[in-house]
Amino acid sequence: MHHQRFGYWGIISVPLFIVGLALLASNWIDGRTTEIAFTVGLMVVGLATLLALGSDAAGLELGSVNPTVEQSNDPTARRGDWLPQGIMAGFVATTLLTAGLMISYEVARVAGSSATSASFFENWLWSLTHNPVTETARVNIAVALILNFGAGILLGVLYAGFIEPRLRGGGWWKGTEFALVPWLLSLIVFLPAIGGGFLGLSLHAGPLPIIGNLILHLIYGVTLGSVYAVERWQTESGVPDDDDERRVLDRSQRASALGVAFGLMAGGFIGEAAAGALAPGQDRLLVAVVAALIGSGVGFMLGSYAGLSPEVHRQ
């Protein structure tokens, strides 16, 4: 007997999309253009993930081998589970990068000084947190977070689907090599485009934009490569021992990716609808973004647990 195409995940998605449509109507009536775009974005993420991963995500046919996890003898072939793993790896890596960015910003803000008696290093730190780039991000922090996570997950998918199979070495080393490309692009394309100047020199923070950017991208790359190679440390031998173990890993990875997407939707919708009660006086979109990130983390954990639960075999 075949499994229903979307199974439990399809059932879970129905109330989420209904709430999303209700929020769209409310935002449209109130003229909240930014919130409309945010809500549509969440729904697109959920729908795209469901269409890409929902098929047989709740379980696999007894005695069958899921073709999405069959391995190829071609060393340059991408893994069958590249999409869910790329989504998860990109999300986790972006989360750590964002945490590192926030910590380093706070350290620079506290330690920096613009006083005439301050050292050049303290002046650099002050300039690093007081410039047009950081001011723009501070004013539009919700949009900045959305773009940051969107780009991080997209890079994770790009790495998993097209770059990782062509690299050699361990997972962390592959991720490090890959991260050097977005690091260079951020210095020669992104920073100049938003007013930071070539290599961030217009920030007047010395070499700190170059060094800080490198450290953050290395955090992203090492995490991305390590998480994408998760199959090697999810099993005792480093690779799945048999088809049953491979099915369990595939189911866990798919469920985790779906959990991230639906957790993102649920958290974002809750944040939008209850922003006034959750954080009175705060920007509604910012509350929604933070709630979406929290929801995605919870969804990841619940999805992992659901995916590793014993498979129900059908006769």
Helices and strands as residue ranges (DSSP letters): H 7-30, H 33-53, G 67-69, H 82-111, H 120-129, H 132-139, H 141-158, I 159-163, G 164-166, H 171-185, I 186-190, H 191-193, G 198-203, H 208-228, H 231-234, H 243-273, H 275-278, H 284-308
